[in-house]
Amino acid sequence: MGFIGAHAIGGPGREARAAGTGQIGAVRTRGPTTARRELPDHRAGHGPGGVYARLSDLGHAPARFREELRSRMPTRPEADRLELPPGAPVIHLTRTAFDTEGRVIEMNEMVLDSAAYVLEYDFET
C-alpha cells in the first residue's frame, strides 16, 4: 500500500487528537527542512494554487487535517543535512490530509530544526 496506507490504519472515522489549524513559520534559516510528501495521484503535483488546489481539481479537496508532532534527536544524516550543532533536537511533523469521505489524500512528513521554527496552532472551543 505504500506510505499513505501504512499511516492510514483506522481509515474513515478515526478521530483526530486535536482540532485546529496550524502554521509553520521560520524564525531563522540554518539548513534546509527535510520533507517527504505522498499523494494518491501524481497529477496533484505543483501548479497554480499548490498541491491542495490540484487535489481539488481532481475531486479530492481537503476537508480536514491531522498533525502529529514529536520531538526527538536527529539521525546522523538529518543532523548533517540540517547543519545542526551536536545535541540539538528536531521536530518530526507528520501532516495527513483527508477528503470529505475520510480518505487520505496527502501525507507529508517533515523534519525541522527545533531552534529554527515556531509551530503555531489556533483552536476553537
Secondary structure in CASP SS format (residue, H / E / C, confidence):
PFRMAT SS
TARGET T0000
AUTHOR 0000-0000-0000
METHOD secondary structure of the structure
MODEL  1
M C 1.00
G H 1.00
F H 1.00
I H 1.00
G H 1.00
A H 1.00
H H 1.00
A C 1.00
I C 1.00
G C 1.00
G C 1.00
P C 1.00
G C 1.00
R C 1.00
E C 1.00
A C 1.00
R C 1.00
A C 1.00
A C 1.00
G C 1.00
T E 1.00
G E 1.00
Q E 1.00
I E 1.00
G E 1.00
A E 1.00
V C 1.00
R C 1.00
T C 1.00
R C 1.00
G C 1.00
P C 1.00
T C 1.00
T E 1.00
A E 1.00
R E 1.00
R E 1.00
E E 1.00
L C 1.00
P C 1.00
D C 1.00
H H 1.00
R H 1.00
A H 1.00
G C 1.00
H C 1.00
G C 1.00
P C 1.00
G C 1.00
G H 1.00
V H 1.00
Y H 1.00
A H 1.00
R H 1.00
L H 1.00
S H 1.00
D H 1.00
L C 1.00
G C 1.00
H C 1.00
A C 1.00
P C 1.00
A C 1.00
R E 1.00
F E 1.00
R E 1.00
E E 1.00
E E 1.00
L E 1.00
R E 1.00
S E 1.00
R E 1.00
M C 1.00
P C 1.00
T C 1.00
R H 1.00
P H 1.00
E H 1.00
A H 1.00
D H 1.00
R H 1.00
L H 1.00
E C 1.00
L C 1.00
P C 1.00
P C 1.00
G C 1.00
A C 1.00
P C 1.00
V E 1.00
I E 1.00
H E 1.00
L E 1.00
T E 1.00
R E 1.00
T E 1.00
A E 1.00
F E 1.00
D C 1.00
T C 1.00
E C 1.00
G C 1.00
R C 1.00
V E 1.00
I E 1.00
E E 1.00
M E 1.00
N E 1.00
E E 1.00
M E 1.00
V E 1.00
L E 1.00
D E 1.00
S C 1.00
A C 1.00
A C 1.00
Y E 1.00
V E 1.00
L E 1.00
E E 1.00
Y E 1.00
D E 1.00
F C 1.00
E C 1.00
T C 1.00
END
